[in-house]
Amino acid sequence: MENAHALALRDGYPVAEGHMLVIPRRHYESLFDAPAEEGAAVWALVREARQRLARDLSPDGFTVGINDGEAAGQTVMHTHIHIIPRWWGDVADPRGGIRWVIPEKARYWIEE
């Protein structure tokens, strides 16, 4: 899939069936460095890719995210957005979702 400013393709190291990346055509380490028009085109393609994955795979949900900077886990220094289909049972307890990047902060709903 593609548009004038971005490409969508399957992740080379998928964490789930259908895991996709949306990548701007021009190089930016951070999506926040892209001009507004290009950033909007990237997000439009994220929406399109998500719709296709929903149609083709019928997942129960999605995790969508960006690792922005090395401290956030970015290992490929060309910005990209992950679209990861999710299914009930793919992890024992999905609550907290993306918050698990810092495990001791993830379970905010449990008072200690």
N, C-alpha and C positions, 0 to 999 in steps of 0.2 A: 504494500500500500504506500501511497505517496501523495504529496501535494507540492506546490511550488517551493516550499521552504523546509520540508521535512520528509523523512522516510520512516516507515514502520516495518520491523522485521522480527523474526523469532530470535529470542535470546540464545546465544551460543552455549550458555551454561544455565539452562532453565531450572528454576526451583519448583515449578509446577507445569503440568501440561498446558501448552498455549502461551506461556510466558513470553511477552513481547517487549520490545524497546521502541520508543519513538525518539528519533535523532534528528536534530536540525542539520540541514545541508551545509551551512556555514559553520566554521569552528568557533565554539564558545566553551570555555571551561565551565561557566555557570550559565544557566538559562536566563538568569537575571541580567546578564550582559547583552543579551540579544535585543535588537530593536523591537518595539511593541508589536509591529505587524508580524514579524517572524515568530515571536513568542506566542501570539494568538494562533498562528498557523500550526505550530507544534501542538498546542492544546486542542485545536480542532481535529488533528489527526489522532490524538489520544482518544477523543470521544468516538471517532469512527472505528478505531481499532477495538475499543471496548465493546462497541455495538456488534462488531463482527464476532468477537470472542463469545459474547453472550448468545448470539444466534447459533454459532457452530458448536459450542461446548456446553451451554446451559449451566454455568457454574452458579454457586449459591451466593457469591460475592466477589469482590476484587480488592486487592491491595495495589494502590497506585502511588508511586513515590519517586523522589529524586535524591540521590546522594550528592550534596552540593559542597564540595571541598573535601580534602583528605581527612580532616578531623571528623567528617560525617560519613566516612567510609568510601568516598569516591576513589576508584582505582584506575579508571579510564578517564583521562582528563579532557574528554569531549563530552559535553553534557548530554544526558539521555534520561528518558522517563521510563520507568518500569511499569508494566501493566501485568499483574499476576492474578490469574483466575484462582479462586478459592472455593473449596467445597467443605461442607460440614464433615468433620472427622479428619481433615488433613493435618490438624494439630489437636492435641488433647483439649485445649481451652483457648479459643481464638480471642477472647476478650483482651483488650489492651492493644491489639493489632500492632501497628507500627511503633508503639511505645516500647516494645521489647528491645529496641536498639540499646536501651539502658535498662537492663533487667530489674535492678532494684527500684526503679521508678514505675515499672509497668503496671503493677497491681494496685492502682490508685483506689479501687473500689473497696478494698479491704482495710478496715481500720485496725491499727495495731495498738 
